[in-house]
Amino acid sequence: MPETTDQTTARIGVLLVDDQPLLRMGFRLILEGEDDLAILGEASDGAEGVALAAKMKPDVVLMDVRMPVMDGIEATGRIVREHPEAKVIILTTFDLDEYAFAGLQAGASAFLLKDVAPEELVNAVRLVASGDAVVAPRVTARLLETYVRAGGANRPAPAPERDPLLGDLTPRELEVLGAMAEGLSNAEIAHRFFLSEATVKTHVRRILTKLHLRDRVQAVVYAYETGLVIPSQGLDY
């Protein structure tokens, strides 16, 4: 639950997990300058991060991937399983990073480059906490394409045979899922299919519910892992 101030203004609770003290300090200074954000704690490795997540109940965790004791991938998986209300943002040095990809597979909601601009960092935390958007969706899609393609997977079976849950989606929901996997925003999806943004939000919510997914980025991961989207070949229904 977001922290509440004396003025009953809900604040987004953030946990910083990184083995570089200077990076944590920089992120803290940026985030603490926002009235709607609160730093709940800091951890220098994944194990400490898991323990603090259990104690602090953060809304968002900023998680480095390369750390001693327990890396960010294992820590992300544990936090997501044990505290599904927490959203994890993976911190990485390179946009095409296999660790970032593994972090998304483990359940992270987004990833950010460590040299992110202050305003982008603040916006990312807010977006991920809201559950309504994916941070840098086209970069996320490019990351997924790169590592799915590198896996050399064979062309998958027809969509309903990949996962029975796909059979529960309507044709329009399949189209919206495909657009989400391309990294389109709600506004862009609405424009493509001549829908209102409110209708798109309803479709997105129903897709996540039917497929038992946490958020939009997990829908993108799902679309690639099930073969609904073939790298560099567009959609394959």
C-alpha positions in Angstrom: 0.0 0.0 0.0 1.3 3.5 -0.8 2.6 5.4 2.2 0.3 8.1 3.6 1.4 11.5 4.8 -0.2 13.6 7.5 -2.1 15.3 4.7 -3.4 11.9 3.7 -1.7 12.2 0.3 -0.9 8.7 -0.9 2.8 8.3 -1.7 4.5 5.6 -3.8 6.9 3.6 -1.6 10.2 2.8 -3.4 13.0 0.4 -2.4 16.5 0.9 -3.9 18.6 -2.3 -4.5 22.0 -1.7 -5.9 25.6 -2.5 -4.8 26.8 1.0 -5.8 26.3 3.4 -2.9 26.7 6.5 -5.2 24.0 5.3 -7.6 21.6 4.7 -4.7 22.4 8.1 -3.3 21.7 9.7 -6.7 18.4 7.9 -7.2 17.4 8.8 -3.6 18.1 12.5 -4.1 16.1 12.5 -7.3 13.1 10.6 -6.0 13.0 12.2 -2.6 12.5 15.6 -4.3 9.0 14.5 -5.4 6.1 14.9 -3.0 4.4 11.7 -4.2 7.4 9.4 -3.8 9.0 8.0 -0.6 12.2 6.0 -0.3 11.5 3.2 2.1 14.9 1.7 2.3 18.2 0.7 0.5 19.8 -2.7 -0.1 23.3 -3.5 -1.4 22.6 -7.0 -2.7 19.6 -9.1 -3.8 19.3 -11.1 -0.6 19.0 -7.9 1.5 16.6 -6.5 -1.1 14.3 -9.5 -0.7 14.4 -9.2 3.1 13.6 -5.5 3.0 10.8 -6.0 0.5 9.2 -8.3 3.0 9.6 -5.8 5.7 8.9 -2.5 3.9 6.2 -3.6 1.4 7.3 -1.2 -1.3 5.1 -0.3 -4.3 8.2 -0.2 -6.6 11.6 -1.8 -6.4 14.5 -0.4 -8.4 16.7 -3.5 -8.9 20.2 -3.8 -10.2 21.0 -7.0 -12.0 24.6 -7.7 -11.2 25.2 -7.8 -7.4 27.0 -10.0 -4.9 25.3 -12.6 -2.7 22.1 -12.8 -4.8 21.8 -11.2 -8.2 18.9 -9.1 -9.3 17.2 -11.8 -11.4 16.8 -14.2 -8.5 15.8 -11.4 -6.2 13.2 -10.2 -8.7 11.7 -13.6 -9.0 11.4 -14.0 -5.2 9.9 -10.6 -4.7 7.3 -11.1 -7.5 6.3 -14.5 -6.1 6.2 -13.5 -2.4 4.9 -9.9 -2.8 2.9 -9.7 -6.0 1.7 -6.2 -5.2 5.3 -4.9 -5.7 6.5 -3.9 -9.1 10.2 -4.3 -10.0 12.1 -2.1 -12.4 15.4 -3.6 -13.6 18.4 -1.3 -13.7 20.9 -2.0 -16.4 23.9 -0.4 -18.2 23.1 -1.5 -21.7 19.7 -1.5 -23.4 20.3 -4.8 -25.1 21.3 -6.8 -22.0 20.6 -10.5 -21.5 20.3 -9.8 -17.8 17.5 -7.3 -18.4 15.7 -9.8 -20.6 16.1 -12.4 -17.8 14.7 -9.9 -15.4 11.6 -9.4 -17.5 11.1 -13.1 -17.7 11.5 -13.3 -13.9 8.6 -10.9 -13.5 10.0 -7.4 -13.7 7.6 -4.7 -14.9 10.1 -2.7 -16.8 13.8 -1.8 -17.1 15.7 1.4 -17.1 19.2 2.4 -18.2 21.3 3.5 -15.2 22.1 6.8 -16.9 18.4 7.6 -17.2 17.5 11.3 -17.0 16.0 12.4 -13.6 12.6 13.2 -15.1 12.4 9.9 -16.9 13.3 8.0 -13.7 10.5 9.8 -11.8 8.0 9.2 -14.6 9.0 5.5 -14.8 8.3 4.9 -11.1 4.9 6.6 -11.4 4.0 4.7 -14.5 5.0 1.3 -13.2 3.3 1.9 -9.9 0.1 2.7 -11.8 0.2 -0.5 -13.8 -1.1 1.4 -16.8 2.1 1.6 -18.9 5.4 0.0 -19.8 8.6 2.0 -19.5 10.3 2.6 -22.9 8.0 0.0 -24.7 9.8 0.0 -28.0 13.2 -0.6 -26.3 11.5 -3.4 -24.3 10.2 -4.9 -27.6 13.6 -4.6 -29.2 15.2 -6.3 -26.2 12.7 -9.2 -26.4 13.1 -9.6 -30.2 16.9 -9.8 -29.8 16.9 -12.5 -27.2 14.0 -14.5 -28.6 15.7 -14.5 -32.0 19.0 -15.5 -30.4 17.2 -18.5 -28.8 16.7 -20.0 -32.3 13.2 -21.3 -31.5 11.4 -23.1 -34.3 8.3 -21.6 -35.7 5.6 -22.2 -33.2 2.3 -24.1 -33.6 -1.0 -22.2 -34.3 -1.9 -19.7 -31.6 -4.6 -21.8 -29.7 -2.2 -24.7 -29.4 0.6 -22.6 -27.9 -1.4 -21.9 -24.8 -5.1 -22.8 -24.3 -5.6 -19.5 -22.6 -5.2 -17.7 -25.9 -8.4 -19.4 -27.0 -10.2 -17.3 -24.4 -9.3 -14.0 -26.2 -11.6 -12.4 -28.7 -10.3 -11.5 -32.1 -10.1 -7.9 -31.0 -8.2 -8.8 -27.8 -5.7 -10.7 -29.9 -5.2 -7.6 -32.1 -4.7 -5.5 -29.0 -2.3 -8.0 -27.5 -0.3 -7.9 -30.7 -0.2 -4.1 -30.7 0.9 -4.2 -27.1 3.7 -6.5 -28.0 4.8 -4.0 -30.7 5.2 -1.4 -27.9 2.2 0.7 -28.8 0.7 2.9 -26.1 -3.0 3.0 -25.4 -3.4 6.1 -27.5 -1.6 4.5 -30.4 -3.6 1.4 -30.2 -6.8 3.4 -30.1 -5.8 5.3 -33.2 -4.9 2.1 -35.1 -8.1 0.3 -34.4 -10.4 3.4 -34.3 -11.3 2.9 -30.6 -11.5 5.2 -27.6 -8.7 5.0 -25.1 -11.2 3.9 -22.5 -12.1 0.9 -24.7 -8.5 0.1 -25.2 -7.9 0.1 -21.4 -10.9 -2.2 -21.0 -9.4 -4.6 -23.6 -6.0 -4.5 -21.9 -7.5 -5.2 -18.5 -9.4 -8.2 -19.8 -6.4 -9.5 -21.6 -4.3 -9.4 -18.4 -7.1 -11.1 -16.5 -7.7 -13.9 -19.0 -4.0 -14.7 -19.4 -3.2 -14.3 -15.6 -0.6 -11.7 -16.3 0.7 -9.0 -13.9 1.0 -6.1 -16.2 1.6 -4.9 -19.8 5.2 -5.8 -20.0 4.4 -9.3 -18.9 1.9 -9.4 -21.8 4.7 -8.4 -24.2 7.0 -11.2 -22.7 4.1 -13.7 -23.1 3.4 -12.7 -26.7 7.0 -13.4 -27.6 7.5 -16.6 -25.5 4.3 -18.2 -26.9 5.2 -17.3 -30.5 2.3 -15.0 -31.0 4.8 -12.5 -32.2 7.7 -13.8 -34.4 10.8 -11.6 -34.2 11.0 -9.3 -37.2 8.1 -11.0 -38.8 5.2 -9.2 -37.3 2.1 -11.0 -35.9 1.2 -14.6 -36.4 -2.3 -15.4 -35.4 
